Amino acid sequence: MTQPGPTVLDQFLPLISDALFVSSAEEDWALAEWVTLRLTAEGYRVWCARFPVLGGEVYPRHVDTVVARGCFCVIQVLSAAALVSPGVIERRAEAMAIARERNRESLILLDVDGLSSSTLDWATPNLSIVSFQERWETGFDRLRSRLTSLKAPRPLPDGPRVAAEARRLMASRRSWHTVL
């Protein structure tokens, strides 16, 4: 009996082990894309469902499996909309399970609405929450510091070029691109 060959997902595992995955509710896409561009420019490999594929990589169709099997960290925009979005809730639960399994932080929440701990589920207050309430730039500086303390890999030496290309593509797709 022959052994099955590598799956399509197996091709992506080397690419995702050092990737950051940005998750958000539809209402928070502007911030998710802005964070994705900024992190990419800093040299991080970032995947975001609303984004064009960065650096010529192929985006896998089964994102849940990718998150569960190997991304370095999930960065999730946490807002009132995210608290009721089934996909966002599912990704947060997956990331918390991965953190327990790996015994290391695998989820960073970006608080945009100033949510109180009473609005969050029981496990969320124990997670790393970065405030994005003041200014996005201030929040981004805090996020970058958190990623540095986690020793998040930065495998894209051409990150600024990749981010600039993505920014041009995104600008051509919609009129509200000025937030990027």
BELVEN-V427395 format. One record per backbone hydrogen bond with DSSP energy under -0.5 kcal/mol. CO is the residue of the C=O (numbers start at 1). NH is the residue of the N-H. Records with the same first field share a line. If there is no record, write none. Layout:
CO->NH, NH
This chain:
7->11
8->11, 12
9->12, 13
10->14
12->15, 16
13->17
16->19, 72
18->45
19->72, 73
20->22, 47
21->23, 75
22->49
23->77
25->28
26->29
28->32
29->33
30->34
31->35
32->36
33->37
34->38
35->39
36->40
37->41
38->42
39->44
40->43
43->156
44->46
45->20
47->22
48->51
54->57
58->60
61->63
62->66
63->67
64->68
65->69
66->70, 71
67->70
73->21
74->76, 108
75->23
76->78, 110
77->79
78->112, 113
79->83
81->84
82->85
84->86
85->89
86->90
87->91
88->92
89->93
90->94
91->95
92->96
93->97
94->98
95->99
96->100
97->101
98->102
99->103, 104
106->74
107->128
108->76
109->111, 130
110->78, 112
111->132
116->119
117->120
121->124, 125
123->126
124->127
127->129
128->109
129->131
130->111
135->139
136->140
137->141
138->142
139->143
140->144
141->145
142->146
143->147
144->148
145->149
146->150
147->152
148->151
155->157
156->159
158->162
159->163
160->164
161->165
162->166
163->167
164->168
165->169
166->170
167->171
168->172
169->173
170->173, 174
174->177
176->179
177->180
